[in-house]
Amino acid sequence: MPLPGRIVDVSAGEFFFRAPDSVPAGLTTFRLRQIGDVLTGAKKTEAENLAPAGPGNDPTRAFHMLWLVRLDDGKTVSDWYSATVKKEPTPWARDIGGPGFAAPPRSSNATLMLEPGTYVLVCHVGSAREDRSRYHLLKGMFRPLTVVPSHGRSASLPNADVTARITGTGQIRLSAAIGRGRQVIRVVNETPKYHEFAVRRLQRGRSTAEAVTWRRTDGTKNPVEPWGGFSDVPPGATLTTTVAFESGTYLFWTGRGPETSIAVTVTPTG
């Protein structure tokens, strides 16, 4: 089953995006691939991720996600960057979400309807850290994107196999069981806050209890493998992703913890 709409391939590395300069408006799937050290130096990046953060180590240096930001008419990418660096309010810049992190060689994707205008592709990884040197955007990880009017008929969103609703303080409710193979998942954020939506596969021999309580400082390897999801789902927004599930146990979460995660098992005949 192909991905919905027009596919825009985006590659992420340290600290850049490779993507087209412009795309037509309409139904669009952004497919994010990791081509940096997490692909070419997996052992090195795993060691960095498990080591304490400090002047000589950034645990999230090689892990990239994609946020799409739409600018109001009359605003430029230079305006947006200048305001962001100065930590000034940008009510004229709207985060509309995007694909999260998937461990290579897998890719992640986000499907949404694009309107003509000026956009920015951004990696906000590190933005919550007090150490601003860890913020990927400030390392130059952003790229302008122009969405031009389309003269053809836009595709329609496919029917969802499963709808995931984000409620309350980040709880997830699924409309149906997750089946094996490619599944179209529609994520609806019913809360007034932005939420990440992560899809993770449980490693063999590890438990879901370990998965939702694990911390890098525990001295063990991460009990889950990043399988996709969204960098952010804005308040009140609906995003769609297509995920290929193999047999095994998966976790969906908006935050790593027992209250904001849900475990699902995909069987060989599921």
Residue frames as qw, qx, qy, qz and C-alpha x, y, z in Angstrom:
[[0.000, 0.889, 0.458, 0.000, 0.00, 0.00, 0.00],
 [0.428, 0.418, -0.035, 0.800, 1.60, 3.31, -1.07],
 [0.188, -0.374, -0.431, 0.800, 1.72, 6.31, 1.23],
 [0.226, 0.792, 0.561, -0.089, -1.17, 8.77, 0.77],
 [0.133, 0.965, 0.060, -0.218, -1.03, 11.85, -1.44],
 [0.542, 0.743, -0.301, 0.253, 2.16, 13.40, -2.77],
 [0.853, -0.393, -0.100, 0.328, 5.27, 12.04, -1.06],
 [0.163, 0.903, -0.289, 0.272, 7.96, 14.51, -0.01],
 [0.885, -0.118, -0.282, 0.350, 11.18, 12.82, 1.05],
 [0.137, -0.910, 0.266, -0.288, 13.18, 14.58, 3.75],
 [0.828, 0.050, -0.410, 0.380, 16.59, 13.39, 4.91],
 [0.385, -0.895, 0.102, -0.201, 17.99, 14.43, 8.29],
 [0.805, 0.090, -0.315, 0.495, 21.60, 14.52, 9.46],
 [0.486, -0.669, -0.194, 0.528, 23.89, 16.63, 11.66],
 [0.155, 0.498, 0.621, -0.585, 22.58, 19.37, 11.43],
 [0.206, 0.254, -0.424, -0.844, 20.65, 19.71, 8.20],
 [0.672, 0.381, 0.569, -0.281, 17.60, 18.69, 6.21],
 [0.050, -0.151, 0.686, 0.710, 17.65, 17.70, 2.56],
 [0.353, 0.565, 0.697, -0.264, 14.29, 18.39, 0.95],
 [0.346, 0.576, 0.473, 0.571, 12.74, 20.11, -2.07],
 [0.122, -0.022, -0.125, 0.984, 12.60, 23.90, -2.14],
 [0.486, 0.098, 0.057, -0.867, 8.92, 23.89, -3.12],
 [0.109, 0.187, 0.974, 0.061, 5.98, 21.51, -3.37],
 [0.303, -0.351, -0.463, -0.755, 2.40, 21.83, -4.68],
 [0.450, -0.191, 0.441, -0.753, -0.47, 22.31, -2.24],
 [0.805, -0.033, -0.389, -0.447, -2.77, 19.44, -1.36],
 [0.911, -0.382, 0.116, -0.106, -2.57, 16.12, 0.45],
 [0.412, 0.692, -0.551, 0.217, 1.09, 15.52, 1.26],
 [0.911, -0.396, -0.060, 0.097, 3.03, 12.85, 3.13],
 [0.079, 0.832, -0.522, 0.171, 6.38, 13.90, 4.55],
 [0.977, -0.090, -0.160, 0.108, 8.65, 10.86, 4.82],
 [0.166, -0.883, 0.418, -0.134, 11.61, 11.37, 7.15],
 [0.939, 0.104, -0.232, 0.231, 14.80, 9.33, 6.86],
 [0.486, -0.814, 0.270, 0.167, 17.83, 9.49, 9.13],
 [0.814, 0.507, -0.124, 0.255, 21.12, 9.72, 7.22],
 [0.045, -0.850, 0.415, -0.321, 23.42, 11.05, 9.93],
 [0.064, 0.474, -0.830, 0.286, 25.50, 9.34, 12.60],
 [0.683, -0.078, 0.539, -0.487, 22.55, 7.34, 13.90],
 [0.902, 0.390, -0.003, -0.183, 22.76, 5.46, 10.57],
 [0.655, 0.602, -0.407, 0.206, 26.49, 5.49, 9.89],
 [0.250, 0.380, -0.699, 0.552, 27.77, 5.29, 13.48],
 [0.677, -0.484, -0.382, -0.402, 25.08, 3.45, 15.43],
 [0.751, -0.282, -0.457, 0.383, 27.39, 2.20, 18.21],
 [0.308, 0.130, -0.202, 0.921, 28.82, 5.66, 18.76],
 [0.326, -0.398, -0.134, -0.847, 25.42, 7.32, 18.98],
 [0.753, -0.439, -0.468, -0.146, 24.11, 4.61, 21.32],
 [0.632, -0.164, -0.409, 0.638, 27.08, 5.19, 23.65],
 [0.050, 0.244, -0.057, 0.967, 26.44, 8.95, 23.53],
 [0.521, -0.448, -0.336, -0.645, 22.78, 8.43, 24.31],
 [0.793, -0.411, -0.445, 0.064, 23.49, 6.27, 27.36],
 [0.537, -0.009, -0.326, 0.778, 26.19, 8.57, 28.75],
 [0.152, -0.750, -0.420, 0.488, 25.41, 11.59, 30.97],
 [0.336, 0.857, 0.193, 0.339, 24.93, 14.94, 29.26],
 [0.530, -0.672, 0.032, 0.517, 27.84, 17.30, 29.73],
 [0.083, 0.818, -0.275, -0.498, 30.25, 19.65, 27.97],
 [0.028, -0.421, 0.810, 0.407, 31.69, 16.75, 25.97],
 [0.051, 0.178, 0.967, 0.174, 28.52, 14.80, 25.30],
 [0.495, 0.118, 0.030, -0.860, 25.06, 15.52, 23.91],
 [0.422, 0.052, 0.897, -0.122, 22.89, 12.37, 24.25],
 [0.546, 0.620, 0.526, -0.204, 20.38, 13.55, 21.60],
 [0.083, -0.594, 0.404, 0.691, 22.90, 14.98, 19.13],
 [0.026, 0.172, -0.816, -0.551, 22.15, 12.48, 16.34],
 [0.132, 0.453, 0.878, -0.083, 18.40, 12.00, 16.86],
 [0.077, 0.108, -0.191, -0.972, 16.26, 14.17, 14.59],
 [0.267, 0.573, 0.761, -0.148, 12.56, 14.84, 14.14],
 [0.143, 0.246, 0.415, 0.864, 10.69, 17.14, 11.79],
 [0.099, 0.645, 0.530, -0.541, 8.32, 19.96, 12.68],
 [0.252, 0.489, 0.473, 0.688, 6.51, 21.92, 9.95],
 [0.100, -0.570, -0.349, 0.737, 5.95, 25.57, 10.80],
 [0.294, 0.648, 0.526, 0.466, 3.64, 27.70, 8.66],
 [0.224, -0.258, -0.140, 0.929, 4.25, 31.45, 8.54],
 [0.278, 0.774, 0.456, -0.339, 1.53, 34.04, 8.06],
 [0.533, 0.673, 0.267, 0.438, 1.55, 36.02, 4.83],
 [0.044, 0.941, -0.109, 0.317, 4.10, 38.81, 4.93],
 [0.594, -0.688, 0.416, 0.001, 6.43, 37.01, 7.33],
 [0.607, 0.592, -0.530, -0.012, 9.77, 35.55, 6.25],
 [0.904, -0.135, -0.342, 0.220, 11.95, 32.72, 7.45],
 [0.406, 0.330, -0.340, 0.781, 14.47, 35.36, 8.54],
 [0.411, -0.524, 0.086, -0.741, 11.77, 37.01, 10.69],
 [0.901, -0.320, -0.199, -0.214, 10.96, 33.65, 12.25],
 [0.806, 0.070, -0.369, 0.458, 14.58, 32.70, 12.94],
 [0.160, 0.452, -0.288, 0.829, 15.44, 36.07, 14.45],
 [0.584, -0.490, 0.055, -0.645, 12.43, 35.94, 16.78],
 [0.942, -0.191, -0.276, -0.025, 13.14, 32.33, 17.75],
 [0.634, 0.228, -0.401, 0.620, 16.77, 33.06, 18.64],
 [0.034, -0.383, 0.283, -0.879, 15.65, 36.01, 20.76],
 [0.117, -0.310, -0.895, 0.298, 12.87, 33.92, 22.35],
 [0.274, 0.131, 0.047, -0.952, 10.28, 36.43, 21.16],
 [0.579, 0.342, 0.645, -0.362, 6.63, 35.41, 20.70],
 [0.064, 0.179, -0.680, -0.708, 5.73, 34.29, 17.18],
 [0.526, 0.343, 0.600, -0.495, 1.91, 34.14, 17.03],
 [0.575, 0.628, -0.193, -0.488, 2.26, 34.42, 13.23],
 [0.324, 0.403, -0.848, -0.119, 4.12, 31.07, 13.05],
 [0.835, -0.170, 0.193, -0.487, 2.04, 27.91, 13.53],
 [0.124, -0.325, 0.937, 0.031, 3.51, 24.51, 14.29],
 [0.783, 0.119, -0.140, -0.595, 1.44, 21.98, 12.35],
 [0.870, -0.223, 0.429, -0.094, 3.31, 18.83, 13.40],
 [0.491, 0.634, -0.569, -0.181, 5.43, 16.36, 11.47],
 [0.914, 0.019, -0.405, 0.008, 7.06, 12.93, 11.54],
 [0.596, -0.736, 0.315, -0.067, 8.91, 11.78, 14.66],
 [0.001, 0.635, -0.768, -0.090, 12.01, 9.62, 14.97],
 [0.985, 0.057, 0.063, -0.150, 12.31, 6.09, 13.58],
 [0.521, -0.550, 0.584, 0.292, 15.53, 4.11, 13.90],
 [0.521, 0.579, -0.468, -0.417, 17.10, 3.56, 10.46],
 [0.124, 0.026, 0.579, 0.805, 16.72, 1.92, 8.06],
 [0.055, 0.679, 0.732, -0.012, 13.05, 2.56, 8.83],
 [0.065, 0.261, 0.108, 0.957, 11.48, 5.92, 8.10],
 [0.074, 0.504, 0.663, -0.549, 8.67, 7.87, 9.74],
 [0.066, 0.331, 0.530, 0.778, 5.90, 9.80, 8.02],
 [0.129, 0.491, 0.516, -0.690, 3.14, 12.34, 8.55],
 [0.150, 0.421, 0.677, 0.584, 0.26, 13.02, 6.17],
 [0.009, 0.626, 0.413, -0.661, -1.50, 16.38, 6.16],
 [0.401, 0.762, 0.439, 0.257, -3.22, 18.83, 3.84],
 [0.420, -0.286, 0.045, 0.860, -0.94, 21.69, 2.81],
 [0.255, 0.905, 0.328, -0.096, -2.19, 25.12, 1.80],
 [0.567, 0.591, -0.016, 0.573, -0.12, 27.54, -0.32],
 [0.337, -0.932, 0.066, -0.116, 2.29, 29.66, 1.68],
 [0.319, 0.648, -0.600, 0.343, 5.69, 29.86, 3.35],
 [0.905, -0.407, -0.096, -0.078, 6.76, 27.07, 5.67],
 [0.035, 0.711, -0.678, 0.183, 9.87, 26.08, 7.61],
 [0.907, -0.076, -0.412, 0.031, 11.15, 22.55, 8.16],
 [0.167, -0.740, 0.458, -0.463, 12.61, 22.54, 11.69],
 [0.718, -0.123, -0.651, 0.214, 14.23, 20.16, 14.13],
 [0.360, -0.757, 0.122, -0.532, 13.27, 21.29, 17.63],
 [0.878, -0.227, -0.353, 0.232, 15.19, 18.50, 19.38],
 [0.554, -0.032, -0.311, 0.772, 16.99, 20.05, 22.35],
 [0.070, -0.608, -0.165, -0.773, 14.66, 23.05, 22.61],
 [0.650, -0.682, -0.234, -0.240, 13.58, 22.12, 26.15],
 [0.794, -0.151, -0.274, 0.522, 17.16, 21.94, 27.45],
 [0.283, -0.913, -0.036, 0.292, 18.66, 24.68, 29.56],
 [0.452, -0.404, 0.500, 0.619, 21.87, 24.20, 27.61],
 [0.537, 0.712, 0.079, -0.446, 21.00, 26.05, 24.38],
 [0.068, 0.576, -0.726, -0.368, 24.02, 24.51, 22.61],
 [0.321, 0.045, 0.946, 0.015, 21.98, 21.29, 22.40],
 [0.509, 0.600, 0.363, -0.499, 19.16, 22.93, 20.41],
 [0.612, 0.164, 0.619, 0.464, 19.34, 21.57, 16.86],
 [0.302, 0.884, 0.336, 0.120, 17.61, 24.59, 15.33],
 [0.171, -0.949, 0.196, 0.176, 20.37, 26.86, 16.66],
 [0.558, -0.338, 0.628, 0.425, 22.90, 24.58, 14.98],
 [0.193, 0.385, -0.486, -0.760, 21.29, 25.46, 11.65],
 [0.116, 0.153, 0.970, 0.146, 18.79, 22.62, 11.37],
 [0.397, 0.627, 0.460, -0.488, 15.97, 24.36, 9.54],
 [0.260, 0.022, 0.663, 0.701, 15.04, 24.78, 5.90],
 [0.404, 0.337, 0.075, -0.847, 12.53, 26.99, 4.05],
 [0.252, 0.252, 0.899, 0.255, 9.75, 25.35, 2.07],
 [0.327, 0.229, -0.085, -0.913, 7.39, 27.12, -0.33],
 [0.367, 0.348, 0.861, -0.053, 4.01, 25.53, -0.99],
 [0.131, 0.176, -0.371, -0.903, 2.66, 26.68, -4.35],
 [0.691, 0.233, 0.225, -0.647, -0.92, 26.44, -5.65],
 [0.358, -0.032, 0.905, 0.226, -1.78, 23.12, -7.26],
 [0.436, 0.262, -0.299, -0.807, -3.62, 23.03, -10.57],
 [0.440, -0.026, -0.863, -0.247, -4.63, 19.41, -10.23],
 [0.717, -0.490, -0.189, -0.458, -7.19, 17.70, -8.06],
 [0.111, -0.534, 0.735, -0.402, -5.82, 16.85, -4.64],
 [0.504, -0.094, -0.859, -0.021, -6.06, 13.32, -3.29],
 [0.612, -0.599, -0.054, -0.513, -8.30, 12.61, -0.31],
 [0.270, -0.496, 0.743, -0.358, -7.22, 11.27, 3.04],
 [0.491, 0.000, -0.852, -0.180, -7.44, 7.47, 3.18],
 [0.747, -0.526, -0.185, -0.361, -9.76, 5.77, 5.63],
 [0.125, -0.611, 0.689, -0.369, -8.07, 5.08, 8.93],
 [0.639, -0.057, -0.767, 0.002, -7.57, 1.52, 10.20],
 [0.524, -0.489, -0.554, 0.424, -7.28, 2.85, 13.74],
 [0.026, -0.819, -0.022, -0.572, -8.02, 6.21, 15.36],
 [0.579, -0.215, -0.505, 0.603, -5.92, 7.19, 18.37],
 [0.170, -0.867, -0.208, -0.419, -7.41, 9.93, 20.53],
 [0.419, 0.109, -0.481, 0.762, -5.21, 11.96, 22.87],
 [0.411, -0.737, -0.386, -0.373, -7.28, 12.99, 25.87],
 [0.668, -0.711, -0.174, 0.131, -6.96, 14.44, 29.37],
 [0.293, -0.859, 0.363, 0.213, -3.34, 14.92, 30.31],
 [0.200, 0.600, -0.715, -0.299, -2.02, 12.85, 27.41],
 [0.609, 0.002, 0.777, -0.157, -3.84, 9.53, 27.73],
 [0.255, 0.271, -0.681, -0.631, -4.35, 7.57, 24.49],
 [0.673, 0.203, 0.591, -0.396, -7.54, 5.75, 23.49],
 [0.008, -0.205, 0.802, 0.561, -7.53, 3.44, 20.46],
 [0.664, 0.169, -0.012, -0.728, -10.63, 2.77, 18.37],
 [0.961, 0.167, -0.125, -0.183, -9.57, -0.77, 17.37],
 [0.820, -0.360, 0.339, 0.287, -6.83, -3.36, 17.65],
 [0.128, 0.756, -0.502, -0.399, -3.61, -2.85, 15.68],
 [0.954, 0.244, 0.161, -0.071, -3.22, -5.34, 12.86],
 [0.649, -0.303, 0.472, 0.515, -0.10, -6.80, 11.32],
 [0.493, 0.443, 0.474, 0.579, 1.24, -5.07, 8.22],
 [0.139, 0.177, 0.057, 0.973, 0.69, -1.48, 7.11],
 [0.148, -0.688, -0.682, 0.196, -1.85, 0.39, 9.17],
 [0.078, 0.554, 0.128, 0.819, -3.21, 3.89, 8.63],
 [0.392, -0.502, -0.601, 0.483, -3.42, 5.56, 12.04],
 [0.006, -0.721, -0.194, -0.666, -5.30, 8.82, 12.53],
 [0.440, -0.264, -0.540, 0.667, -4.27, 10.70, 15.67],
 [0.155, -0.776, -0.322, -0.519, -6.70, 13.24, 17.10],
 [0.333, 0.008, -0.508, 0.794, -5.46, 15.59, 19.81],
 [0.300, -0.721, -0.541, -0.312, -8.50, 16.50, 21.91],
 [0.535, -0.598, -0.295, 0.519, -6.47, 18.45, 24.46],
 [0.131, 0.990, 0.044, -0.008, -5.39, 22.13, 24.56],
 [0.384, -0.739, 0.486, 0.265, -1.69, 21.19, 24.59],
 [0.555, 0.576, -0.570, -0.188, 0.89, 19.98, 22.08],
 [0.814, -0.321, 0.474, -0.104, 1.73, 16.28, 22.42],
 [0.129, 0.450, -0.836, -0.287, 4.38, 14.07, 20.89],
 [0.918, 0.046, 0.159, -0.361, 2.95, 10.78, 19.63],
 [0.011, 0.579, -0.808, -0.111, 5.63, 8.10, 19.74],
 [0.963, 0.075, -0.102, -0.239, 5.41, 4.55, 18.37],
 [0.076, -0.641, 0.755, -0.112, 7.94, 2.19, 19.94],
 [0.877, 0.039, -0.446, -0.177, 8.55, -1.55, 19.57],
 [0.675, -0.627, 0.358, -0.156, 9.43, -3.48, 22.71],
 [0.303, 0.564, -0.768, -0.024, 12.77, -5.28, 22.53],
 [0.837, -0.109, -0.526, -0.107, 12.78, -9.02, 23.14],
 [0.638, -0.125, -0.585, 0.485, 13.26, -9.98, 26.76],
 [0.052, 0.065, -0.301, 0.950, 12.10, -6.60, 28.08],
 [0.024, -0.568, -0.799, 0.196, 8.81, -5.71, 29.74],
 [0.038, 0.754, 0.358, 0.550, 6.34, -2.91, 29.14],
 [0.510, -0.831, -0.176, 0.135, 6.85, -1.83, 32.76],
 [0.625, -0.310, 0.197, 0.689, 10.57, -1.36, 32.03],
 [0.380, 0.441, 0.443, 0.682, 9.77, 0.47, 28.81],
 [0.105, -0.841, -0.320, -0.424, 7.67, 3.21, 30.38],
 [0.542, -0.836, -0.001, 0.088, 9.93, 3.81, 33.39],
 [0.822, 0.040, 0.083, 0.561, 13.38, 3.41, 31.80],
 [0.011, -0.982, 0.103, 0.158, 15.85, 6.28, 32.03],
 [0.644, 0.647, -0.356, 0.199, 19.19, 6.68, 30.28],
 [0.078, -0.664, 0.614, -0.419, 20.92, 6.70, 33.66],
 [0.906, -0.240, 0.151, -0.315, 19.62, 3.20, 34.50],
 [0.269, -0.561, 0.769, 0.149, 22.74, 1.57, 33.07],
 [0.588, 0.196, 0.781, 0.082, 20.81, -0.68, 30.65],
 [0.098, 0.066, 0.601, 0.791, 20.04, -0.44, 26.96],
 [0.454, 0.100, 0.028, -0.885, 16.82, 1.20, 25.89],
 [0.429, 0.118, 0.881, -0.159, 14.06, -1.44, 26.09],
 [0.568, 0.665, 0.432, -0.221, 12.26, -0.06, 23.03],
 [0.438, 0.019, 0.501, 0.746, 13.12, 0.62, 19.41],
 [0.244, 0.511, 0.090, -0.819, 11.82, 3.85, 17.82],
 [0.409, 0.298, 0.829, 0.239, 9.28, 2.84, 15.17],
 [0.092, 0.452, 0.465, 0.756, 7.78, 6.19, 14.12],
 [0.176, -0.722, -0.570, 0.351, 5.01, 8.55, 15.16],
 [0.181, 0.871, 0.200, 0.409, 4.83, 12.34, 15.25],
 [0.384, 0.217, -0.342, 0.830, 7.16, 15.03, 16.58],
 [0.152, 0.186, 0.434, -0.868, 4.08, 16.94, 17.74],
 [0.030, -0.562, -0.749, -0.351, 0.32, 16.89, 17.32],
 [0.022, -0.234, 0.132, -0.963, -0.98, 20.46, 17.84],
 [0.249, 0.249, 0.676, -0.647, -3.97, 21.16, 20.10],
 [0.583, 0.496, 0.313, -0.563, -7.22, 20.21, 18.38],
 [0.352, 0.562, -0.575, -0.478, -5.38, 18.88, 15.32],
 [0.925, 0.081, 0.351, -0.119, -5.67, 15.59, 13.45],
 [0.141, 0.662, -0.671, -0.303, -2.65, 13.98, 11.78],
 [0.968, 0.148, 0.063, -0.193, -2.32, 10.72, 9.86],
 [0.073, -0.638, 0.754, 0.137, 0.58, 8.29, 9.69],
 [0.924, 0.184, -0.253, -0.219, 1.12, 4.95, 8.00],
 [0.313, -0.614, 0.707, -0.158, 3.06, 2.39, 10.04],
 [0.755, 0.192, -0.604, -0.167, 4.20, -1.12, 9.10],
 [0.597, -0.513, 0.483, -0.384, 3.76, -3.41, 12.13],
 [0.507, 0.237, -0.828, -0.013, 5.50, -6.75, 12.56],
 [0.754, -0.451, -0.474, -0.060, 4.58, -9.32, 15.18],
 [0.459, 0.072, -0.484, 0.742, 5.47, -8.12, 18.67],
 [0.269, -0.769, -0.500, 0.293, 4.54, -5.69, 21.42],
 [0.286, 0.479, 0.116, 0.822, 4.41, -1.96, 20.78],
 [0.215, -0.613, -0.481, 0.589, 3.89, 1.10, 22.91],
 [0.149, 0.705, 0.283, 0.633, 2.23, 4.35, 21.92],
 [0.426, -0.589, -0.419, 0.544, 2.94, 7.28, 24.18],
 [0.132, 0.912, 0.130, 0.365, 2.64, 11.02, 24.48],
 [0.135, -0.777, 0.504, -0.352, 5.18, 10.95, 27.29],
 [0.572, 0.164, -0.791, 0.145, 7.26, 8.15, 28.74],
 [0.238, -0.182, 0.641, -0.706, 5.26, 6.99, 31.73],
 [0.075, 0.243, 0.966, -0.047, 2.49, 4.56, 32.72],
 [0.243, 0.611, 0.501, -0.563, -0.22, 7.23, 32.64],
 [0.363, 0.725, -0.145, -0.567, 0.54, 8.48, 29.12],
 [0.145, 0.381, -0.841, -0.356, 1.29, 5.23, 27.28],
 [0.862, 0.094, 0.245, -0.435, -0.60, 2.23, 25.98],
 [0.222, -0.361, 0.873, 0.241, 0.77, -1.19, 25.03],
 [0.819, 0.331, 0.014, -0.468, -0.57, -3.24, 22.12],
 [0.511, -0.265, 0.793, 0.202, 0.36, -6.71, 20.90],
 [0.616, 0.500, -0.318, -0.519, 0.44, -7.55, 17.21],
 [0.756, -0.130, 0.641, -0.035, 0.12, -11.27, 16.50],
 [0.248, -0.188, 0.759, 0.572, 1.30, -13.16, 13.38],
 [0.109, 0.460, 0.815, 0.334, -2.33, -13.46, 12.25],
 [0.042, -0.673, -0.428, 0.602, -3.38, -9.99, 13.52]]
